[in-house]
Amino acid sequence: MAEGAGSVRLELAGIFQSAVKKAFPEESVEMVVTPCDPKFGDYQCPVAMGIFKKMKGKEGAPKNPREVANAIMGNLADSPLIAEASVAGAGFVNVRLSREWLADRLGKMITEGVATWAPPPAKARVLVDFSSPNVAKEMHVGHLRSTIIGDTIARTLEFTGAEVLRINHIGDWGTQFGMLIQHMSESRPEGLGEEGGTEEDVADLQKLYRAAKARFDAEEDFKTRSRQAVRTLQSGDPQYIAAWKRICAASRKQFEAIYERLNVKLVERGESFYNPFLAPLVEELKERGFSEESEGAQCIFVDKIKVPFIVQKSDGGFGYATTDLAALKYRVTEDKADWIIYVTDVGQSQHFQQLFGAAKKMNLLAGSTKVDHVAFGLVLGDDGQKFKTRSGSVVRLVDLLDEAKARCRAAIKERWDERGEEISEEDLEYASCAMGYGAVKYADLKNNRLSNYRFSYDEMLNTKGNTAVYLMYAYARLCGIFRKSGRNVEELISNEKIVLEHEKEFALALQLARFPEAVERTVQELLPNRLCEYLYELSDVVNGFHHECQVIGSEQEASRLLLCQATVMIKRACFELLGLTPLNRI
């Protein structure tokens, strides 16, 4: 990382920390620095109140928080970062940044790249478990949230320099495979055949699953045979294993097509991967006294949760609780993850409380490994109920993406036609995919993940307001300024510099400099909407700049073009972290 790069807030925190040590060497305080009301400054430090409370009653203690704040301000080291400092209210120390320093900071970022502004990683090696569809079932709108929230968290962590393992913990083992394979074996005269069947019997996985599930629910004999098929599969029968592999391969092909459209990268490591570890894990739990028998099952009881965490069923079988515990152990001991993040719906919150509690009981998390469950709410329809099709079935993710793309395609084509310009089929396809898929992603990511949100094509494709479409048009407008200017960006960077004279220029530069802080908050809170809030606020500040600061043809053209270049770079970085593809022209 370049010298002086990173978060302005963190640099100021270091300066204030030194001032506190000089003014009050006996006192320790957790440093807090936050943006403040522009009327008072650019940033403020409110720790004076806390120090005053700690010292109250001691000999020689300050009379009030303002006296503490003045002492801190008086010990602030000279820094090119700070133009002026003042004390306000009950003891807030406010600072205004130097315009020259801020302009220089932006200039260095343009030259050295946005990556030099990345805050340091919270953990070195992070495993993010997200998406996790089930084999033989199509991905639906419910998988959308896990996939894109997990992807944004992974992208943001990668930006900070963390090594990120993107794991797709697919459901590729269990009872449903006995059901599917048994139906496959009985639906053809030759059964599974010597080679375990052909690709044709899994060509339409949904049709296969529906037929098998209908029989499983209606025919008791078929249900019994299916359970026997599970045991045969788990015993390693070659025909059954071959059929299972064909089912998984067919599902994988469907999943990968969706991930390619969403530009999401994942490493598949399904439930089957951990199957060899389940029996030894349960034996270990028994031997070390971490589990106990309850109604014939082996359970771990976690504090404050009455429901047991069942690691072995009364019939000797294992469930997803056992698999998840084995996976967590593998991730700590073999993957050496410092931080493990699970991205699933809020309905699984208790399961993860039990999983983490069980892991702590067996001292699996005794080291520095951190674990988090990133929960999210439901996607709702216009009626406020769980989002479904008119027929009442779950909305397929592929249909949702197709619809968004089709609507954007029509809107983009209409825009070009109105301008009397032609767009190639290749460019139209690229733009409609970028805008359509981006609109779907952003409509989700801009919400606090813990909240349910209403899905609306009309809202997400609106050209005004907090939508991906609006943000993309705003980005394209910035790119258009350079095209119209006819200036060479590289020559400007080499020969000119940013000068912040107008208030709107400074406001834009300040907002750009706060980008690392948005990244910090996103990582600390694991809330992608923090990044969306920053990007939308930046677009509003850019609008204010456009309104009052002419760029092309002004005396400040070179400086303002560089300021536009810095804005393009930060916006592009935000789009990248959110998994959106920006368009230079729409």
C-alpha positions as CSV (number, residue, x, y, z in Angstrom):
1,M,0.0,0.0,0.0
2,A,1.3,3.5,-0.9
3,E,2.5,5.7,1.9
4,G,-0.4,7.8,3.3
5,A,-3.0,5.7,1.5
6,G,-6.1,4.1,3.1
7,S,-8.7,5.7,5.3
8,V,-8.7,9.4,6.2
9,R,-10.7,8.5,9.3
10,L,-8.0,6.0,10.4
11,E,-5.2,8.6,9.8
12,L,-7.1,11.2,11.8
13,A,-7.7,8.6,14.6
14,G,-3.9,8.1,14.8
15,I,-3.4,11.8,15.1
16,F,-6.0,12.1,17.8
17,Q,-4.7,9.1,19.7
18,S,-1.3,10.7,19.9
19,A,-2.9,13.9,21.1
20,V,-4.8,12.1,23.9
21,K,-1.6,10.3,25.1
22,K,0.2,13.7,25.3
23,A,-2.7,15.5,27.1
24,F,-3.7,12.6,29.4
25,P,-1.0,10.0,29.5
26,E,-2.7,8.1,32.3
27,E,-5.9,7.6,30.4
28,S,-6.7,5.0,27.7
29,V,-9.6,5.4,25.4
30,E,-11.0,3.7,22.4
31,M,-10.5,6.3,19.6
32,V,-13.6,7.4,17.7
33,V,-13.5,9.7,14.6
34,T,-16.6,10.2,12.5
35,P,-17.7,12.5,9.6
36,C,-19.6,15.5,11.0
37,D,-22.0,18.2,10.0
38,P,-20.3,20.3,7.3
39,K,-21.2,23.5,9.3
40,F,-18.7,22.4,12.0
41,G,-16.0,20.6,10.0
42,D,-15.3,17.5,8.0
43,Y,-14.6,15.1,10.9
44,Q,-15.0,15.1,14.6
45,C,-13.6,13.3,17.7
46,P,-16.1,13.0,20.6
47,V,-13.9,11.2,23.1
48,A,-13.6,14.1,25.4
49,M,-16.8,13.2,27.2
50,G,-15.6,9.7,27.9
51,I,-12.2,10.9,29.3
52,F,-14.0,13.5,31.5
53,K,-16.2,10.8,33.0
54,K,-13.1,8.6,33.7
55,M,-11.2,11.4,35.4
56,K,-14.2,12.9,37.3
57,G,-13.4,13.1,41.1
58,K,-9.7,12.6,40.6
59,E,-7.2,15.2,41.8
60,G,-6.6,17.8,39.2
61,A,-9.4,16.5,37.0
62,P,-10.7,18.8,34.2
63,K,-13.7,20.9,35.2
64,N,-15.8,19.9,32.1
65,P,-15.6,18.0,28.8
66,R,-14.8,21.2,26.9
67,E,-11.6,21.6,28.9
68,V,-10.7,18.0,27.9
69,A,-11.4,18.8,24.3
70,N,-9.3,21.9,24.3
71,A,-6.4,20.0,25.8
72,I,-6.7,17.4,23.1
73,M,-6.9,20.1,20.4
74,G,-3.9,21.8,21.9
75,N,-1.8,18.7,21.6
76,L,-2.7,17.8,18.0
77,A,0.5,17.4,16.0
78,D,1.1,19.6,13.0
79,S,-0.2,17.6,10.0
80,P,-0.6,18.5,6.3
81,L,-3.9,16.7,6.6
82,I,-5.6,19.2,9.0
83,A,-6.3,22.8,7.9
84,E,-7.9,23.9,11.2
85,A,-9.4,22.5,14.4
86,S,-12.1,23.8,16.8
87,V,-14.1,22.7,19.8
88,A,-17.9,22.7,19.7
89,G,-20.8,21.8,21.9
90,A,-20.1,19.7,25.0
91,G,-16.6,18.7,23.9
92,F,-16.4,17.7,20.2
93,V,-13.1,18.4,18.5
94,N,-13.8,19.2,14.9
95,V,-11.3,19.4,12.1
96,R,-11.4,20.6,8.5
97,L,-9.2,18.9,6.0
98,S,-6.6,20.8,3.9
99,R,-7.8,21.3,0.4
100,E,-4.3,21.0,-1.0
101,W,-3.7,17.8,0.9
102,L,-7.0,16.3,-0.3
103,A,-6.3,17.3,-3.9
104,D,-2.9,15.7,-3.7
105,R,-4.4,12.6,-2.3
106,L,-6.8,12.3,-5.2
107,G,-4.0,12.9,-7.7
108,K,-2.0,10.1,-6.2
109,M,-5.0,7.7,-6.3
110,I,-5.5,8.5,-10.0
111,T,-1.8,7.7,-10.7
112,E,-1.4,4.7,-8.4
113,G,-4.9,3.1,-8.6
114,V,-7.9,2.7,-6.3
115,A,-6.3,-0.4,-4.7
116,T,-3.9,1.8,-2.8
117,W,-6.9,3.1,-0.9
118,A,-7.9,-0.3,0.4
119,P,-8.1,-0.6,4.2
120,P,-6.0,-3.3,5.8
121,P,-7.7,-6.8,6.0
122,A,-9.5,-7.7,9.2
123,K,-8.3,-11.3,8.8
124,A,-5.7,-12.8,6.5
125,R,-7.6,-15.9,5.4
126,V,-11.4,-15.8,5.1
127,L,-13.8,-18.6,4.0
128,V,-17.2,-17.4,2.7
129,D,-19.9,-20.1,2.4
130,F,-22.6,-18.9,0.1
131,S,-25.2,-19.7,-2.6
132,S,-25.5,-23.5,-1.7
133,P,-28.3,-24.7,-3.9
134,N,-29.5,-28.3,-3.8
135,V,-28.7,-30.8,-6.5
136,A,-31.6,-31.8,-8.8
137,K,-33.5,-28.6,-7.9
138,E,-33.4,-25.4,-9.9
139,M,-32.1,-22.3,-8.4
140,H,-34.9,-20.0,-7.4
141,V,-35.3,-16.4,-6.2
142,G,-34.5,-17.6,-2.7
143,H,-30.9,-18.5,-3.8
144,L,-30.4,-15.0,-5.2
145,R,-29.8,-13.3,-1.9
146,S,-27.2,-15.8,-0.6
147,T,-25.4,-15.7,-4.0
148,I,-25.1,-12.0,-4.4
149,I,-24.7,-11.0,-0.8
150,G,-22.0,-13.6,-0.4
151,D,-20.3,-12.5,-3.6
152,T,-20.2,-8.8,-2.5
153,I,-18.8,-9.7,0.9
154,A,-16.1,-11.9,-0.8
155,R,-15.3,-9.2,-3.3
156,T,-15.0,-6.6,-0.6
157,L,-12.7,-8.8,1.6
158,E,-10.6,-9.5,-1.5
159,F,-10.2,-5.8,-2.1
160,T,-8.8,-5.3,1.4
161,G,-6.1,-7.9,0.6
162,A,-7.6,-10.9,2.4
163,E,-7.2,-14.4,0.9
164,V,-10.8,-15.5,0.3
165,L,-12.0,-19.1,-0.1
166,R,-15.4,-18.9,-1.9
167,I,-17.1,-22.1,-1.0
168,N,-20.4,-23.5,-2.5
169,H,-21.6,-26.0,0.0
170,I,-24.2,-27.6,-2.3
171,G,-26.7,-30.2,-1.1
172,D,-25.4,-33.2,-3.0
173,W,-25.9,-36.0,-0.5
174,G,-28.8,-37.5,1.4
175,T,-32.3,-39.0,1.2
176,Q,-33.4,-37.3,-2.0
177,F,-30.7,-39.2,-4.0
178,G,-32.1,-42.5,-3.0
179,M,-35.5,-41.3,-4.1
180,L,-34.1,-40.1,-7.5
181,I,-31.9,-43.1,-8.2
182,Q,-34.6,-45.5,-7.3
183,H,-37.1,-43.8,-9.6
184,M,-34.5,-43.8,-12.4
185,S,-33.9,-47.5,-11.9
186,E,-37.6,-48.3,-12.1
187,S,-38.5,-45.9,-15.0
188,R,-36.6,-48.0,-17.6
189,P,-36.8,-51.7,-18.4
190,E,-33.0,-52.1,-18.1
191,G,-32.9,-50.3,-14.7
192,L,-29.7,-48.4,-14.2
193,G,-27.9,-50.6,-16.7
194,E,-24.4,-51.9,-16.5
195,E,-22.9,-48.5,-16.9
196,G,-25.3,-46.9,-14.5
197,G,-27.6,-45.4,-17.1
198,T,-27.2,-42.6,-19.6
199,E,-27.3,-38.8,-19.7
200,E,-30.8,-38.9,-21.1
201,D,-32.4,-40.0,-17.8
202,V,-31.2,-36.7,-16.1
203,A,-31.7,-34.4,-19.1
204,D,-34.7,-32.8,-17.3
205,L,-33.8,-32.8,-13.7
206,Q,-36.9,-31.0,-12.6
207,K,-39.2,-33.4,-14.3
208,L,-37.2,-36.3,-12.8
209,Y,-37.4,-34.7,-9.3
210,R,-41.1,-34.0,-9.5
211,A,-41.9,-37.5,-10.6
212,A,-39.7,-39.1,-7.9
213,K,-41.1,-36.8,-5.2
214,A,-44.7,-37.6,-6.1
215,R,-44.0,-41.3,-5.8
216,F,-42.1,-40.9,-2.6
217,D,-45.0,-39.0,-1.0
218,A,-47.7,-41.3,-2.3
219,E,-46.2,-44.8,-2.3
220,E,-45.1,-46.3,1.0
221,D,-43.3,-49.2,-0.8
222,F,-41.4,-46.8,-3.0
223,K,-40.4,-44.8,0.0
224,T,-39.0,-47.9,1.6
225,R,-37.1,-48.9,-1.5
226,S,-35.7,-45.3,-1.8
227,R,-34.3,-45.5,1.8
228,Q,-32.7,-48.7,0.9
229,A,-31.2,-47.0,-2.2
230,V,-29.7,-44.4,0.0
231,R,-27.9,-47.1,2.0
232,T,-26.8,-48.7,-1.2
233,L,-25.4,-45.4,-2.5
234,Q,-23.6,-44.7,0.7
235,S,-22.1,-48.2,0.6
236,G,-20.4,-47.2,-2.6
237,D,-22.2,-49.3,-5.2
238,P,-20.7,-48.5,-8.6
239,Q,-24.0,-48.2,-10.4
240,Y,-25.5,-46.0,-7.8
241,I,-22.4,-43.8,-7.6
242,A,-22.4,-43.4,-11.4
243,A,-26.1,-42.4,-11.4
244,W,-25.4,-39.9,-8.5
245,K,-22.5,-38.4,-10.4
246,R,-24.7,-37.9,-13.5
247,I,-27.3,-36.1,-11.4
248,C,-24.7,-33.9,-9.8
249,A,-23.1,-33.1,-13.2
250,A,-26.4,-32.1,-14.7
251,S,-27.2,-29.8,-11.8
252,R,-23.7,-28.4,-11.9
253,K,-24.2,-27.4,-15.6
254,Q,-27.4,-25.5,-14.6
255,F,-25.8,-23.8,-11.6
256,E,-22.7,-22.7,-13.6
257,A,-24.9,-21.1,-16.3
258,I,-26.5,-18.9,-13.6
259,Y,-23.2,-18.1,-12.0
260,E,-21.8,-17.0,-15.3
261,R,-24.7,-14.7,-15.9
262,L,-24.2,-13.2,-12.4
263,N,-20.4,-13.1,-12.8
264,V,-20.0,-15.1,-9.5
265,K,-17.0,-17.3,-8.9
266,L,-17.3,-20.3,-6.5
267,V,-15.5,-23.4,-5.6
268,E,-17.9,-26.4,-5.2
269,R,-17.4,-28.4,-2.1
270,G,-20.7,-30.2,-1.4
271,E,-22.0,-32.2,1.6
272,S,-20.6,-35.4,0.1
273,F,-17.1,-34.1,0.5
274,Y,-17.5,-34.4,4.3
275,N,-19.2,-37.8,4.3
276,P,-16.0,-39.7,5.2
277,F,-15.5,-37.5,8.3
278,L,-18.9,-38.0,9.9
279,A,-18.5,-41.3,11.7
280,P,-15.1,-40.5,13.1
281,L,-16.4,-37.1,14.3
282,V,-19.2,-38.6,16.2
283,E,-16.9,-41.2,17.8
284,E,-14.6,-38.3,18.8
285,L,-17.5,-36.4,20.4
286,K,-18.6,-39.5,22.3
287,E,-15.0,-40.3,23.6
288,R,-14.3,-36.7,24.7
289,G,-17.7,-36.4,26.4
290,F,-18.9,-33.5,24.2
291,S,-22.1,-35.4,23.1
292,E,-24.7,-37.3,25.1
293,E,-27.4,-39.7,24.3
294,S,-31.0,-38.4,24.3
295,E,-33.9,-40.7,23.1
296,G,-31.4,-42.9,21.3
297,A,-29.7,-40.0,19.5
298,Q,-26.3,-38.5,20.1
299,C,-26.8,-34.8,20.9
300,I,-24.9,-31.7,21.9
301,F,-26.8,-29.3,24.1
302,V,-26.0,-25.7,23.7
303,D,-26.6,-23.1,26.4
304,K,-29.9,-21.3,26.3
305,I,-31.3,-23.5,23.5
306,K,-33.6,-26.3,24.5
307,V,-33.6,-28.0,21.1
308,P,-30.7,-30.5,20.9
309,F,-28.1,-30.3,18.2
310,I,-28.4,-33.9,16.9
311,V,-25.1,-35.3,15.5
312,Q,-26.3,-38.8,15.1
313,K,-29.9,-40.0,14.7
314,S,-31.4,-42.8,16.7
315,D,-31.2,-45.1,13.6
316,G,-27.5,-44.4,13.3
317,G,-27.8,-41.9,10.4
318,F,-26.3,-38.5,10.1
319,G,-28.0,-35.2,9.3
320,Y,-26.9,-31.8,8.0
321,A,-26.0,-30.8,11.6
322,T,-23.3,-33.5,11.6
323,T,-22.1,-32.4,8.1
324,D,-22.0,-28.8,9.1
325,L,-19.9,-29.6,12.2
326,A,-17.5,-31.7,10.2
327,A,-17.3,-28.9,7.6
328,L,-16.5,-26.4,10.3
329,K,-13.8,-28.6,11.8
330,Y,-12.3,-29.1,8.3
331,R,-12.3,-25.3,7.7
332,V,-10.5,-24.6,10.9
333,T,-8.0,-27.5,10.9
334,E,-7.4,-28.0,7.2
335,D,-8.3,-24.8,5.4
336,K,-6.7,-22.8,8.2
337,A,-9.4,-20.1,7.9
338,D,-9.1,-17.1,10.3
339,W,-12.7,-16.1,9.6
340,I,-15.6,-18.3,8.5
341,I,-18.7,-16.5,7.2
342,Y,-22.0,-18.4,6.4
343,V,-24.5,-16.6,4.2
344,T,-28.0,-18.1,4.6
345,D,-31.6,-17.0,5.3
346,V,-32.5,-15.8,8.8
347,G,-34.6,-19.0,9.3
348,Q,-31.3,-20.9,9.9
349,S,-30.2,-18.6,12.7
350,Q,-30.8,-21.1,15.5
351,H,-29.0,-23.8,13.6
352,F,-25.9,-21.6,13.4
353,Q,-26.1,-20.7,17.1
354,Q,-26.1,-24.4,17.9
355,L,-23.3,-25.1,15.4
356,F,-21.1,-22.4,16.8
357,G,-22.0,-23.4,20.4
358,A,-21.1,-27.0,19.6
359,A,-17.8,-26.0,18.1
360,K,-16.9,-23.9,21.2
361,K,-17.8,-26.8,23.4
362,M,-15.4,-29.1,21.6
363,N,-12.7,-26.3,21.7
364,L,-12.7,-26.0,18.0
365,L,-12.9,-22.2,18.2
366,A,-10.4,-21.9,21.0
367,G,-7.9,-20.2,18.8
368,S,-8.3,-16.9,16.9
369,T,-10.8,-18.2,14.3
370,K,-13.9,-16.0,14.0
371,V,-17.3,-17.3,12.8
372,D,-20.3,-15.3,11.6
373,H,-23.7,-16.1,10.3
374,V,-24.7,-13.5,7.8
375,A,-28.5,-13.9,7.9
376,F,-30.9,-12.3,5.4
377,G,-34.7,-11.9,5.1
378,L,-37.2,-12.9,2.5
379,V,-37.9,-11.6,-1.0
380,L,-41.6,-10.6,-1.1
381,G,-44.0,-10.0,-3.9
382,D,-46.3,-7.0,-4.4
383,D,-48.8,-8.5,-2.0
384,G,-46.3,-8.6,0.8
385,Q,-46.1,-12.4,0.8
386,K,-43.3,-14.6,-0.2
387,F,-42.4,-13.9,-3.9
388,K,-44.1,-16.5,-6.1
389,T,-45.4,-16.9,-9.6
390,R,-49.1,-16.4,-10.4
391,S,-49.6,-20.2,-10.2
392,G,-48.1,-20.2,-6.7
393,S,-44.8,-21.9,-7.5
394,V,-41.4,-20.6,-6.5
395,V,-40.0,-18.1,-9.0
396,R,-37.1,-19.6,-11.0
397,L,-34.0,-17.5,-10.9
398,V,-33.3,-17.9,-14.6
399,D,-36.8,-16.6,-15.4
400,L,-36.2,-13.5,-13.2
401,L,-33.0,-12.7,-14.9
402,D,-34.5,-13.2,-18.3
403,E,-37.3,-10.8,-17.6
404,A,-35.0,-8.1,-16.3
405,K,-32.7,-8.5,-19.3
406,A,-35.6,-8.3,-21.7
407,R,-37.0,-5.1,-20.1
408,C,-33.6,-3.4,-20.2
409,R,-33.0,-4.5,-23.8
410,A,-36.2,-2.8,-24.9
411,A,-35.4,0.4,-22.9
412,I,-31.9,0.7,-24.2
413,K,-33.0,0.1,-27.8
414,E,-35.7,2.8,-27.4
415,R,-33.1,5.2,-26.1
416,W,-30.8,4.7,-29.0
417,D,-33.6,5.0,-31.5
418,E,-34.7,8.3,-30.0
419,R,-31.2,9.6,-30.5
420,G,-31.3,8.4,-34.1
421,E,-28.3,6.2,-33.5
422,E,-27.8,2.5,-34.2
423,I,-26.5,0.0,-31.7
424,S,-25.0,-3.3,-32.8
425,E,-26.6,-6.6,-31.7
426,E,-23.5,-7.4,-29.8
427,D,-23.4,-4.1,-27.9
428,L,-27.1,-4.3,-27.2
429,E,-26.8,-7.8,-25.8
430,Y,-23.8,-6.7,-23.6
431,A,-25.6,-3.6,-22.3
432,S,-28.9,-5.3,-21.6
433,C,-27.2,-8.1,-19.6
434,A,-25.1,-5.6,-17.6
435,M,-28.1,-3.4,-16.8
436,G,-30.6,-6.1,-16.3
437,Y,-28.6,-8.3,-14.1
438,G,-27.1,-5.3,-12.3
439,A,-30.6,-4.0,-11.6
440,V,-31.6,-7.3,-10.0
441,K,-28.5,-7.4,-7.9
442,Y,-28.6,-3.8,-6.7
443,A,-32.3,-3.9,-5.9
444,D,-31.4,-6.6,-3.4
445,L,-28.0,-5.3,-2.1
446,K,-29.2,-1.8,-1.3
447,N,-31.5,-3.1,1.4
448,N,-30.4,-4.1,4.9
449,R,-29.9,-7.8,4.4
450,L,-31.8,-8.6,7.6
451,S,-35.0,-7.0,6.2
452,N,-37.5,-8.5,3.9
453,Y,-37.9,-6.5,0.7
454,R,-40.5,-6.3,-2.1
455,F,-39.4,-7.3,-5.5
456,S,-40.6,-4.9,-8.2
457,Y,-39.3,-4.7,-11.8
458,D,-40.7,-1.2,-12.2
459,E,-38.9,0.0,-9.2
460,M,-35.6,-1.6,-9.9
461,L,-35.5,-0.4,-13.5
462,N,-36.5,3.2,-12.7
463,T,-34.1,5.7,-14.2
464,K,-34.5,7.9,-11.1
465,G,-33.8,7.2,-7.4
466,N,-31.6,4.6,-5.8
467,T,-31.4,2.1,-8.6
468,A,-28.6,0.5,-10.6
469,V,-30.1,2.0,-13.7
470,Y,-29.9,5.5,-12.4
471,L,-26.3,4.9,-11.1
472,M,-25.3,3.5,-14.5
473,Y,-26.7,6.4,-16.4
474,A,-24.8,8.8,-14.0
475,Y,-21.6,6.9,-14.6
476,A,-22.1,6.9,-18.4
477,R,-22.6,10.7,-18.2
478,L,-19.2,11.1,-16.5
479,C,-17.6,9.0,-19.2
480,G,-19.4,11.1,-21.8
481,I,-17.8,14.3,-20.5
482,F,-14.3,13.0,-21.4
483,R,-15.5,11.9,-24.9
484,K,-16.9,15.4,-25.5
485,S,-13.8,17.1,-24.2
486,G,-11.6,15.4,-26.7
487,R,-8.8,15.5,-24.1
488,N,-6.3,12.7,-23.5
489,V,-6.7,11.3,-20.0
490,E,-3.0,10.1,-19.7
491,E,-1.7,13.5,-20.8
492,L,-3.9,15.3,-18.2
493,I,-2.7,13.0,-15.5
494,S,0.9,13.6,-16.5
495,N,0.7,17.4,-16.9
496,E,-2.1,18.7,-14.8
497,K,-3.2,18.6,-11.2
498,I,-6.5,18.9,-9.2
499,V,-7.2,22.3,-7.6
500,L,-10.2,22.5,-5.2
501,E,-11.5,26.0,-5.2
502,H,-15.2,25.7,-5.5
503,E,-17.2,24.3,-2.6
504,K,-18.8,21.7,-4.8
505,E,-15.4,20.6,-5.9
506,F,-14.2,20.1,-2.4
507,A,-17.5,18.4,-1.4
508,L,-16.9,15.9,-4.2
509,A,-13.3,15.3,-3.3
510,L,-14.2,14.7,0.3
511,Q,-16.9,12.2,-0.6
512,L,-14.4,10.4,-2.9
513,A,-11.9,10.3,0.0
514,R,-14.5,8.5,2.2
515,F,-14.6,5.5,-0.1
516,P,-12.2,3.4,2.2
517,E,-14.5,4.2,5.1
518,A,-17.5,2.7,3.2
519,V,-15.4,-0.4,2.6
520,E,-14.4,-0.6,6.3
521,R,-18.1,-0.4,7.4
522,T,-19.1,-3.0,4.9
523,V,-16.5,-5.5,6.2
524,Q,-17.1,-4.6,9.9
525,E,-20.9,-4.9,9.7
526,L,-21.0,-7.4,6.8
527,L,-23.7,-5.2,5.3
528,P,-23.4,-4.7,1.5
529,N,-26.0,-1.9,1.7
530,R,-23.3,0.3,3.3
531,L,-21.5,0.3,0.0
532,C,-24.7,1.0,-1.9
533,E,-25.5,4.0,0.4
534,Y,-22.0,5.4,-0.2
535,L,-22.4,5.0,-4.0
536,Y,-25.8,6.7,-4.1
537,E,-24.6,9.5,-1.9
538,L,-21.6,10.0,-4.2
539,S,-23.9,10.2,-7.2
540,D,-25.9,13.0,-5.4
541,V,-22.7,14.9,-4.7
542,V,-21.7,14.5,-8.3
543,N,-25.0,16.0,-9.4
544,G,-24.3,19.0,-7.2
545,F,-20.9,19.4,-8.8
546,H,-22.4,19.1,-12.3
547,H,-25.0,21.7,-11.5
548,E,-22.6,24.4,-10.3
549,C,-19.3,23.6,-11.9
550,Q,-19.0,23.7,-15.7
551,V,-16.3,21.3,-16.9
552,I,-15.8,21.6,-20.6
553,G,-14.7,25.1,-21.8
554,S,-14.2,26.4,-18.2
555,E,-10.9,27.9,-17.0
556,Q,-10.7,24.9,-14.6
557,E,-11.3,22.4,-17.3
558,A,-8.2,20.3,-16.7
559,S,-8.6,20.2,-13.0
560,R,-12.3,19.3,-13.2
561,L,-11.6,16.6,-15.8
562,L,-9.2,15.0,-13.4
563,L,-11.8,15.3,-10.6
564,C,-14.2,13.5,-13.0
565,Q,-11.6,10.9,-13.6
566,A,-11.2,10.3,-9.9
567,T,-14.9,9.9,-9.6
568,V,-15.1,7.5,-12.5
569,M,-12.4,5.3,-10.8
570,I,-14.1,5.3,-7.4
571,K,-17.6,4.6,-9.0
572,R,-16.1,1.8,-11.1
573,A,-14.5,0.3,-7.9
574,C,-17.9,0.4,-6.2
575,F,-19.6,-1.3,-9.1
576,E,-16.9,-4.0,-9.1
577,L,-17.3,-4.7,-5.3
578,L,-21.1,-5.0,-5.9
579,G,-20.6,-7.3,-8.8
580,L,-22.1,-4.8,-11.3
581,T,-20.8,-4.2,-14.8
582,P,-20.6,-0.4,-15.6
583,L,-21.4,0.9,-19.0
584,N,-19.4,3.7,-20.5
585,R,-22.2,4.6,-22.9
586,I,-25.9,3.8,-22.7
